[in-house]
Amino acid sequence: MRLDRFLKVSRLIKRRSLAKEACDYGVVKVNGSVAKASREVKPGDIVELDLAAWYKKVEVLEVPERAVGKAAASGLYRVIEERRKEPEL
């Protein structure tokens, strides 16, 4: 499954267009490397999201064939690290 689609299906990012933009800006990494939206993800991959308000590092546990329900979405990944960023003044 494409990275941008996985981010949307897993509900890490709300919309696929936003997931693609995040990849284009270089704030999404897979296994330590900046990743394009078209990169294929597989179980065992480590995905890092370093957005303006928060940082999240997750391990991909499962890649579904199609969209899943809200309850099952959090089962697609395991959170390794998560933190909110303080706003800079």
Secondary structure, 3 states (H helix, E strand, C coil): CEHHHHHHHCCCCCCHHHHHHHHHCCCEEECCEECCCCCECCCCCEEEEECCCEEEEEEECCCCCCCCCHHHHHHHEEEEEEEECCCCC
